[in-house]
Amino acid sequence: MWKLPYINPVFFSKNFKAKKAYKIFIRNSIIPKNYFSKSFDIYNGKKFINVVVKPEMAGNKLGEFSITKVLGFKKKKKKK
């Protein structure tokens, strides 16, 4: 690894530990190991998605758990 993992400095503030739900706009931050069973509201560009951190999520980025793309399809026209 030539880059160090990025952890948002907001995780270490005193106000962050006092709240129950955390609104996060920075999706490239890595989930620290000591934040299990905490809930985050991760912004995906349109709305906040609630994510509860589990032990297997440690080391991954926050953006991996909030989908940003809308999977849609176009309705085909019937031939006459």
Beta strands, then each sheet from edge to edge (+ up, - down):
strand 1: 21-24
strand 2: 39-43
strand 3: 48-52
sheet 1: 1+ 2+ 3-
end
